[in-house]
């Protein structure tokens, strides 16, 4: 399978004019969100969903929204050492992220996380504070489908370890500089 590069991707914000009916994922909840909730959430100013196209095919999507991390445990101590006494810090959340089953293992997931990182850095430099990117990694008994391994590989840390459901994770943007 060929790796798909950023130059081969066209990104559009979801609108009523997009046909998302052919999107497939082994995670049915992610398909249902795209088809039933994403546009409504956007109209309510809760999140924005970005559709990713390769050669006119919808290959993936990512939904972004504002978030915060409550500083607890070692994370709290780490920031106290830096004289940061806030109870929480601002973040950009990857609310949903999915690659169509027909385009898995072609580098698109990593490209989407890079896209989110670039959005967060742009926010941080030009618009508002943003220290972290957060995500709730979906757990799966099948290791190749357990998202926690993907996120750890690209620099995310777990906030709380969980074996089932989702594991909240974060990426500290200051570590990327």
N, C-alpha and C positions, 0 to 999 in steps of 0.2 A: 504494500500500500504506500502510495506517495504521501509525503508530509505536505500539508497545505501551509503556505506562508502567508503572512499578513498582507502582502501585496496582491494576493489572489482572493482576498476577502472584501466584500462590500458590507458595510454596517449601516443599518437603518433603525430608527426608533419605530416601534410598533404603532401602527395605525389601523383604523377600520378597513383600510384597503388591502391589507396583507392577508393572504390565504395561508393559514397555519395548519390546515386540516390534515396535511400529509406528514406532519412531524411525528417521528417515532422515537420512543425511549423505553428501555426495559424498566424504568421508573415511571409507572403510569401517573403518579402524582405530579410529576414534572410536565407531562403532556397535558393533564387536566388543568394545571395552573395556566399554561400558555393559552389554551383554548377558551378557558372559562373566566379566569380572574385577572390576568395580566393587564388587559386593556382597561378594565374597570378600576383597578388599583391606580393605574396611570391617571385616569380622569379624576380620581379622588386625591391626586398629588401625594400618593403614598410611596410610589416607586416608579422607575422608568425601565422598560424592557427594550433591550437592543437586540435586533435580529441580525444574524450573520449569514450572508449568502456567499456561495461559491458556485460560479458558473450558473447563476440564476436559481440554484437550489438552496432552500433553507437548510443550513447544516447545524445551526446551534442558536442558542439565545442566552443572554445574561440579564438578570434583573438587579438593579442597584437601588439602594435607599440609604438614608442616614441612620446612624447607630451610635452607640457609645459602649465603652467597656467600663464596667464597675471595677475599680481597683481593689483587689482582695489578695490576701496571702503574699506570696513572693513578689508578685507584680506590684502590690502596694508598697512593700518594703523597698523595692528597686526604685520606685519613683520618690519615695520619702527621702532616700539617700541623695536624690537630685533636687531636693527642696520643692518637689511638686506635691502639694498637699490636697489636691482635689480628690473627691470620692470617685469621679469617673472622668474619662477622657474621650474626645470625639473620634468617630470612626465612620468609614464608608462600609456598608454591608453588602456582600454578595448575597442577595435574598434567594435567588434561584440561578442555577447554571446547569445547562444541559446540552449535550451534543447528540444529534440524531444518531441512532444505532448504526446507520449505514456509513457514518463518517468517524466512528470511534478510532482511537489510536493513530490519529493523523496530526497531532499537535495542536488541535483547535482549543482544547481545554486550557493549555498553557498560554495560548495567545489571548484567550478571554481574561485570564487572571492578570496578564500583563496590561491589557486594556483597562481593567479595574484599577490597577496600580497607577497607571497614567492619569486616570480620572481623579484619583485621590491626591496625587501629587499636584495636579493642576488646581484642585480645590485648595490645597494647603498653601500654595504659592500665591494664588490670586483672589480667593473668595472667602474662605473660612478655615478655622482650625480643623485639622484632620491628622491624627497621629497613627491610626491603625486602619487596616482592612480586616473585617470580621466575616466569618462564614460559619454556618452550621453544617459540618461535613456529615453526609448520610453514611450510616454504617451498613455494611452488608456482610453476611457470612462468607460470601465468595470473595476472596482477597482481591481479585482483579477488579471488583466492583465496589470495594470499600474505599470511599473517597478520602478517608483520613490519610492513607498512604500517599496519595497524589499531593495533598496539601502539605504534608510534612516534607516531602521531597523538594517543594519549591519555597520552603522557608517559614511556613506557618507553624505555630505552637498551639497545643491544646490548652484551653482555659480550664476545662474539666474533662477528665477521661470518662467515657461511657462506652460500654460494649454494644449497646443496642440503640436504635433511634438515630439521634444526631449527636455529634460532639462539637461543642462551640470551640472555634479556633480563631487565632488572630495572627496578623503579620504586622510587625512594628516597622512603619515606614522610615523611621530614623536609622534603622539598620541597613537600609539600602543605599545610603549616601556614600 
